[in-house]
């Protein structure tokens, strides 16, 4: 019993790590795949220590218990595959790397097939082969080592291809961590049991270090970005990855644009440090409002802020929500302006709101992507914002139609640059 205690402890560590990942981040496909890999590693270690080592005269049992080892290989490669799918590829063709991982998973499955078909060869020529002289010269060793090494090679090559996409620091740390840990897991198949346990522990610790770095850095980033993006958007990206969360769509949304009136003159008359403080407080106030209502800040342009309501997450009553955001943004910005306005330079806030069909999606290259919206509603909201006086919220006719019973003031139609017909105009009353 004492001889198997180290293996049981290592198994429990792996199972504990798996439980930690899946309980803390159960909705993430990558975390589920990593938890599955650690679970199968823990099961295989426990099975080998409790049954195989305890019954050396029954190699056939050991052949069937190779299945958790194959499942661990398949799960590790599935984790790499899912990580690859969360990282934008730009113009790079990802089919080769993904295909290699599928072949690696098939090779991992062949390992258990061979173990079940030839358990005696596995027990005699592969397990603990590092303790046997000339083990590398026997074909039986390569019957089992070949599939494992091929699976490991596909994983490492896919990680190298992934790094060509120039992933950001958190992603880079966790995949490099796995690449470093992988050899320690692989050699544990053939090492003496006591040394093999140490090798597995080292692999687990390296994997844990990479994963913890990733989650800490992602948490810091999420905390910062949640001030400007809705939590729903962050959750969507976390669960589905950028590739699926940011697919191009054509849909009707409401666009809100806010702008500080008199900002140019104010910036020229005050130190840049004070201007930055004004913008920081203004962005903070608007970001808090937008996040509360599930909108998305698409762009900051100096004192102008462009807000999408209904993309990338659909909002059924996007027009009403957009008007509420506009109202709250006006009030929040007015408080900021009251604190920072000086005697000779008073700051104001104007807001434009427009609704319509736009195309939303990701544009950019492999190193930098930007979520964007293209359509007349975006341009119109910006033009209405330019026309708005201090504390004025100007609204187009389509938003009026969608807003239902929201009380609005009727204004005379206006000509807007870029639009052939006069624009029906409304305004949200000042409370």
Secondary structure, 3 states (H helix, E strand, C coil): CHHHHHHHHHHHHHHHHHHHHHHHCCCCHHHHHHHHHHHHHHHHHHHHHHHHHHHCCCHHHHHHCCHHHHHHHHHHHHHHHHHHHHCCCCCCCCHHHHHHHHHHHHHHHHHHHHHHHCHHHHHHHHCCHHHCCCHHHCHHHHHHHHHHHHHHHHHHHHHHHHHCCCCCHHHHHHHHHHHHHHHHHHHCCCCCHHHHHHHHHHHHHHHHHHHHHHHHHHHHHHHHHCCCECHHHHHHHHHHHHHHHCCCEEEEEEEEEEEEECHHHHHHHCCHHHHHHHHHHHHHHHHHHHHHHCCEEEEEECCEEEEEECCCCCCCCHHHHHHHHHHHHHHHHHHHHHHHCCCCCCCEEEEEEEEEEEEEEEEECCCCEEEEEECHHHHHHHHHHHHCCCCEEEEEHHHHHHHCCCCCEEEEEECCCCCCCCEEEEECCCC
